[in-house]
């Protein structure tokens, strides 16, 4: 293992600081490309141009193919397979003609998938969002972004519907105490105050103890003695119960958060990521200036720290702190459309839309063959990267991947509603509301997960001219007609086991969504009659990391190696975190490893989070290491050290 500080010393001696730093967010691609070719995945020949297939044209697949086209030699070839007739996966922006209350016609954007990306707070140790900024810069999409500033006087309110009305969640602003008092008087928060006080006292009484550098999970070597976890993996709900929550409190306050992220059941989803996150938020023994980090991020930290193009780390941090949410002026399809356009313009990329895969296998000569439907002639590839749903991949390989066949996903019906009258959902303005599992069928017969107030989020956004440093309100230049735009999510885990022919049609879903918002938000019947609506069924759209996920992925790694000899790798939300940032990170990680540009300086497969199968992060124990806040100032908004990193950081800030 080698440290960030060692990277810094080595790079400083090589004169990394030569040249003026850029004035915009820059890619670390050039830095990574300097890596030794000996770190390339062993499946790629060193004597002939590599031929690689990417299965799936969603965000992860597009990102994977994009970075492969950048990382691999010019004579390499990448083929992207997509079963449908369009690229982008669940991210899809439709332009819909509407007429406002004054009879003026215009167009609004209906997103059926992601509509925004959240940037983590300073205390969040994850690095995934850094890859989003890198991709935005690489695609030159900075001018297309919409931002919701972190510095807004009144943060966008968030609500939970319980038991029969919307409850505003407390936010950090000038009325914090009043909001807290109002919140704790709600039935939703019953028992939350005493539970919170109990947990706080435990943390005061039971200090974390010093442990060796490597932290082993799930054997609980580093945690509070009063908050133990068993050796076996359990559900998120059980995790909170062990930490003092009642089951009723979990159903009321934890399950809506899980509905918003996973669309899943809080009592079925695995707690493993929560355990890892908990360790990362624990101060290092004897010093609050040192914190735990996942060891697989060490190379990333080193790369960002010593980038010869730096300012990168400083700029990323400034952007991440300045904005809470990000989106696109013309809808989130802007991102996937830009990726698709970049791939279509790449001479070493072939895109095959409307081409579903029939089988993936190793032939008798141990060559990887991919056959598409309607074709009897397979195509041989050096490497394939699957970004499709894990269960679907298992069905294409026969019985070779039983652990992936044992995975599941939820189906969600998404409904967009636009009303010509603005502010119909007010006084409940804000980001939207989620519905906990404890709300019964009488108040939620539609089995809805939540409702987002798209018009409020868009109206709170700003556009920034990074070149001139000017900021403008989106409402001043917004081309869309004024109105109320809502986004309703139905189904999720509530539809587990429901036959396909029993699921609602698009027309039925629109009726259900209108009924829901009429009951919850008081939208009048005559307004619902004037609403412009669209619905889309997203089948198996969010893979579920249910209890046992960690073990299944460990087994799947062995099955992939045995059946495909490391020539088939996997990436995407079936394996890693869901959402935009997780998908972008997954695609870049696997592309960098396959191309041989990860890790930074020398082969060290332990530090790679992916490996030949894409599943190395599940191998053995989860390893952590100490990092000083001063050594990675872009993550913690800390004062940099006074040495090499400090000089880089100072230069970076000069160029913002």
N, C-alpha and C positions, 0 to 999 in steps of 0.2 A: 504494500500500500504506500502511496506517496501523497503528500499533503499539498494544500493550496500554497502554503508558504514556500515549499520546495519548488513548485511551478514558478512562483514569482521570482525566486533567486535565479533559477536557470534561464528564464526568459529575459530577465534584466541583463544578465551577462551577455546575451546575444544581441543586445541593443534593440529591444522591442519598440522603444519609444521613437524610433526614426520616423519622420514624417508628421504632418499636421493631422490632428484628429478630425473626424467628420463633424458636421453640424446637424446631422440627423441620425435617427436610429439606424444602425448598420448591422449586417449579418456577421456571424462568427464563422461563416462557411470557409473563408480563406484560411483562417487559423486551423480549422479542423482538417482541411485538405492537405496541410503540411505533414500529416501523420505518416508514419512509415507504412509502406504497402504490406509489410509483414503482418500487420494487424487485421488484414482483410479476412473475411469469413472463409474457412477452408473449402467451401463448396464452389467458389469461383476460381476458374482457371487463370493462371498467370501468363498463359501462352496464347489465349484467344479472347476476343471480346466477350464479355459476359452477356448472357441472354436471360432476362428476368421477367417473370410474370407477376402482376399485382391483381388479385381477385377482389373486386368490389370498387365501385366508383363513388362511394360516399366521401365524407370529409377525411377520414383516416386514409382511405385508398388514394384519394387525390393528393393528399399531403405526402404520402409515401412515394408515389410516382414522381411527384415534383422534386423532392429532395434527391431521389435516386438520379434523376436527370441532371441535377446539379453536381452531385458528388462523384458519380461514376465517370470514367473516361469517355471522350466524345464518340468512340467507336462502340460503346456498349449499346444494348437495345433493351427497352422496357416496353412491355405490352400490358395495357390496362384492360381488364375484362369487366363489363357491366351488363347484368342481365336485362335491365330495363332500357328504354329508349332515351334516357336522359341521365346526366351526371349530377351528383350532389347529394344523393341519398335522401335522408329525411329533411335536409335543408332545402327548402323550395319556396321561392317568392313569386306570388302571382300578382299581376296588375289587374285591378278590378275597377270598372267604370262605375261611378256613383254620382248622385246629385244632392247637393246640400240643401239646407232649409230655405235658402233664397232662390233655389232653382238653378244654381250654377253647377255645371258639370265638371268633373275632374276624375283623377285616378288615385286610388289608394293601394298601398302594398299590403297583401295578406301573406304573412309568413306561416307556413305549416309546421315548421320545426323550430330550430334555435332562432331567437330574435335579438339576443343580447349576450354578452360575455361579462362575467363579473371579475373584477380585479381584486385579489386578496388584500387584506389589511397588512400592516407592517408586521404584526405578530405571527402571520401565517408563513410557515417555513417552505411551502411548496414553491417550486420553480416553474411549473407548467406554463404560467401566464407569460413568462419571458419568451417562450417559443411563439406565442401568438403575435407579440410585437415584432419579433424577427421576421415572421412570415408576412405580416402587413408591410414591413419595409421592403422585403424582397419582391413583393407583388406591386409595390408603389401604390398602395391603397390608402395612404394617410389622409389624403384630401377627401376620401369617401366616408370617413368615420364620423359618427355621432357620439358624443360623450355626455354622461351625467356626472357633473363635478362632485368630488368628495366634499367640497367646501360649501355646498348649498346650505343656507341658513336652516331650512327645514328639510331633512332627508325624506326621500320618497317613503311614505308610510307603507307598512306591511300589516296584513290582517290575518286572523284565523277566524273561521266561522264556527262558533260554539256558544250555547247549544242551538240557538235559533237566531243569532245575530252576529254581525261582524265585530270582532274585538281588535282594537288597535294595539299592536305590539310596541313596547317602550323603545324609544330611540334616544340616542345621545344628542340632546340639544339643550337649549336654554330652559325648557320645561321638563327636564328629566325626572325630577322628584315627583312632580304632579302627575306625569304619565305613569310612573311606577306605581304610585298610590292608586290611581284609577285602574291600572292593570291588575293589581293584586286583589282588588275587590270583585273582580270578575269570577264567575264559576269556572272559567277556563283555567285560572291560575290557582285553584283550590289545592293547597298542599305544596305549592311551588316555593313559597317564601320559607317555610320551615325546612324544606329539603335543601334549599340553597344555603341557609345558615348552617345547617348540619355539615354539609360538604365543606364549607369555608372553615369551620372549626377543625375539621379533620386535617385539613391542609396545614393549619397553624400548629396543630399538636404533633403531627407526624411528618417530620422533615425527610426529604429524600436522602438516601445514603449514597456514599461514594461507591462506585462499582468499576470493574475493569473497563477498558476501552470498548470492547465488543459487547453489545447488549443482545442477549438471546431472547427471542420471542418464539413461542408463546410461554416460556417458562418463568416469566414474571421476575426477572432478576433486578429490574429497576422500576420501582413504582412506590406508591405510598403503602406502608404495611397494612393500613386499615382498608385499602381498596384493592383487594386481591383479584386476580382472574384465574379461573381454572385452566388446566393444560388444554382442554378441548376447546375448539372454536365454537362460539355461541352466537345468538342473534343480537342485533343492535338493541332490541327491547330488553333482553336479558342482561346485556351490558349495563344499561341504565338502572335496572332493578338491583343489580349487585352494588351499584353506587348510591343506593338510598332512595331511588324513585319507586313509587308504587306503580303497579301495572296500569291503574287508571290514569295516573299522571303521564305515563309514557304514551298512552293512547291519545291523551289530550294535547300534549305539547311537543312530543317528539315525532309522532306519526305524521303530522302535516308537513314537517320538514322533509321527511322521507318521501312523502307523496310528491313534493316539488322537485326532488332530485332524481328519484328512481321510479316513481309511480308504483312503488312496491310496498310490501307488508313489513312493518317494523319488526315483527316477530319471526320473520323468515330470512331477512337479509343478514349477511355475515357482519360481525363486529370487528373484523381484523383490521380494517383501515382505521377505525376509531382508536384501537389500541396503539397502532403505530403513531397516529397523530398525537395521542396523549403523551407518549414518550418524547416526541419532538418538542412539545410545548413545556417540558419540564426543564428548569434551569440545571446547568451542569453543577456537580458537587463543588461547593466552596466558592462559586463565582457566578453571579448573574450576568456577567459579560460573555460567558461561554454557554453554548446551547448544543443540543443534540441535532444532528442531521443524518438523513439516510445516506449510507455510504455510497450508493449508486449515484448520488448527486455531486460527489466530490469532483469528478472530472468536469462536470458542467460548471461548478463554481470556479475551478481552476481556469477553464477556458474563458469565462467571462472576465475573470480577474486580470488575466495577462494578455487579453486580446490586443494585438498591435494596432487595431483600429479603434481602441477603446473610446471612452466616453459612452460606449455601448451600455455598460452596466449602470453608469450614472443616469443616462437618459431613460433607460428602462425604468429605473426606480422612480424618477421624477414623474413619468407618465403614469405609473402604477399608483402612486400616491395622490396624484392630482385628480384622477377619475375613479369613480366607483363602478360604473357600468359603461360598456361600449357597444355600439351597434353600427349600422350602415344607413346612409341616407336613403338608399333605394332598396332596403331590405337585406337580410342576411345572406340571401342568394348571391349577393355581390362577391362574397369571399369564394364560394365554390365556383361561380362563373369565371372569376379571375384565374383560379387554379386550372380549370378546364381549358381556358384560352391559352395559358402558358404552356400547358402540355401539348395542345394542338399545334403550337408554334415550334415545339421542340423536334428537331429532325431525328432524334434517337428515341422517340416515343410513338407507339401505335395505340390508338384507342379503338376498342371494339365494343360499341354499344349494341344493345339488343342481342347479346351473345351469352346466354346462360351456360354455365359450366355443367358438364354431364359427369365427369369423373376426374380424379386426381390420383395418380398411382406411380409407383416405381416399376419399370419394366424389368425383364430378366437381366438386362445389362446394367441395372441399378441407375438408369437414367430417369429423370422425373418427366412424366408425360401428363399433359392436360388435354382432355377431349371435350369439345363443346357439343351441345345438342344439335342434332342434324348432321353431324360430321362423323365419319368412321375413321378419319385419319387424325391421330393425336399429334400434338406439337411438343417437342422436347425443349425443356428449359434447364438452365443451370440452377436456378433458384426460383421458388414461388413464395409470395407473401400474401396470406389470406387476411383480408380485413372484413370479411362477411361474418354474419352471425355464426357462432361456434357450432351450434347444432346443425346448421345447414352445411357447414364444412364437413362435419362428421358424416353426414349422409352422402357426400360425394366421394368418400374414401372407403366405402364398404363398412366393414366392422373394425377398421384399423385404429379408430380414435374413440373408444367407448366412453372415456371421461368427458369428452366434448359432447358426445351424444346425450350425456346426463345433465346438460345445462338447460336453462330456461330463459324466457324473455316475456315481457308484458306487451300487450297490444293496447294502444291508446287511440281514441277518436278525438281529433282536434277540430274545433269549430271556431271560425273567425266571424265576428259580428261587427257591422258598422252601422251606426245610427246617424242621421243627418243633424240631430240635436246634440250639441256639445254638453258634457258634464252630466249625463243622465244618471251616473252612479254616485254623484256627489250627494252628501258631504264626505263620502268615503273615497277621497282621492288618494292616489299613491301608486304603488307598484302592483298591488293585487291582493288576493287572499287565497289561502289554502284551507282544505277541509280535512279534519282529523278522522281517524277510523272510528272514534267514539260517537260521531254523529250518525244517528240511525237512519233507516230507510224512510221514515216519515218526513225528515228534513232533507234527505238526499236520495230520493228514489232514482235519480239519474245516474247514481254512482259516480259522481264527479270528484275529481281530485283537487281542482282549484280553478280560479279565474284570474287572468292577468289584465290589467288596465293599460293596454298598449298606448292609447292616446295620451294618458298622463305621463308615461315614461318618455314618449317622443316630445311632448311639449316641454318637458324639463331639460331636454338635451341642448347641447351647444355644439357649434362647429368651430374648429380652431385652425387658423392659418399659421402653421408652425414656422413658416419662413419669415413672416412679418410679426409673429407674436400677437395676433389679434384674435379675439374671441367674439362670436356672434351667436345670439339666441336663434335656435332652430325655428321657433315660431315666427320670427321676422322674415324668413326666406322659405319656409316650408311650402312646397308646391301642392301638398294634399289639401283638399277641402277640410274645413273644420267640422268636427263631429266627435262621436264617442266610438272608440274602437276597443272591443273586448276580445279576449282569446280564452276559450273554454276547453278544459281537458277532461275527458270522460274515460272511464274504464280502468286501465292499469290492472293491478292485482285483483280488483273486483271481478274482472272477466276471466280469471284463470279457470280453465276447464270448460268455458262456454264454447259450444260448437260454432264454427264459422257462420253457419246459416242462421244462427240465433242472434248474432250481433246486429246492432241497428244499422240501417242503411244511412247514407249521407243525409237524405231528407228527414229521416226519423231523428237523427242526431241533432239536426238544426232545431227541430221542434223541442227536443229535450233541453238543449242549451238555452233557448228562449224562455222556456218554463223555469229553468233554474235561476236565471238572472232576474226574472220578474219576481220570483219569490224572495230571493236573497237581497236584491238591490232595489226592489220596488219600481222596476221599469214598467211603465204602463203598457197595456195591450195595444193601444193604437201606435205606440212607438215600435213595438215588436213587429207590427204589420209592415212598417216602412223600412225595416232593417234589411241591409244587404248581407247575405251570409254565404259561407262555403264551408264544407266539411270534408275531411280526409281521414280514412282509416289507415293508421300506421301499424301494420301487423308486425309483431315481434321487434318493436323499435328500440326498446331499452332492455338489454340483457340484464339479468338479475344475478348478483353475486350472493347467492343464498348460502346458508350455513354449510360449511364443507368446501367452499370455493377454493380456499388456499390449498387444501389437500387434492382436490380435483385437478387444479392447475399443475401441481407437482407431478401427479400421475400422467397428465397430458403431455408434459415435457418428455417423459420417458417414452410414451407411446409415439410421439412425433419422431424422436431419435431412432427408435427401433424400426418404425415403418417407413421412414423417409430419409434416414441417415443425415438429418440436419438440413435437407434440401427444401423442406417446407417450414416456413415460419408463420407466426400469427401476430396480429396487432389489432387494437381497437377496443371498444367498450365491452366486448365479451370478456376481456382479460384485464384491462386497465380501467381507470376512472372514467365515468361517463362525462359527457359535455364537450364543449368546443375545445377548451384548453387541453383536456385529457386526450382528445383525438389528435390534435395537432402535435402534442408531445409524443404520442405513440408512433405516429407516422415518421416523425423526424428521427426518433431513436432507432427504429428498425432500419431505416434507410442508411443512417450513418454507420451502423454496425455492419450491414451487408456490404457497404462500399468500402469498409475498412478504415473509416476515419474516426472511430470511437474505440478505445479512449484516445486521449489527446497525444501522448508522447510515446507510449510503448504498449505492446500487447499485455493486457491484464484482464482476462475474461471475468474475473470475480467482480471487478468494478463496473462491468457493463450490465445495465438493467435488463438486457434483452437476450443476448447470446444467439446461438444458431436457430433456436426454436421461437424466440421472442418471449420465452417464459422464465428466463434466468432469475428474475426478481422473486420468483416463488421458491427458489432453491435454498434448502436449509433454513437457517435462522435469519431473521432480518437484522442486518448489521447497522450500527450507528457509530458516529464518531463525534468528538467535540469540535466545535468551530467557534472562533472568536468573532463577535459581532463586528469588530474593527477590520477583520480580514474580508468580510463580505458586506460592505456598507450598503450596497444597493438593496439588500434583502431586509435589513433591519433599520435603515435610516440612522445608522450610527456614525459617530465621528470616525473616520478612517485612521488607521495607524499612521505614524509619521514617516514611514519608510517608503518602499516602492509603491505599495498600493495607494498610500496617501497621495503620492505625486500623480498617479494615474487618475485617481478620483478628482483631484483638483483640476486637472486638464479637462476631464469629462464635463465638469460643472461649468467651466469657462465656455464650453461650446454648446450649451443648451440654448 
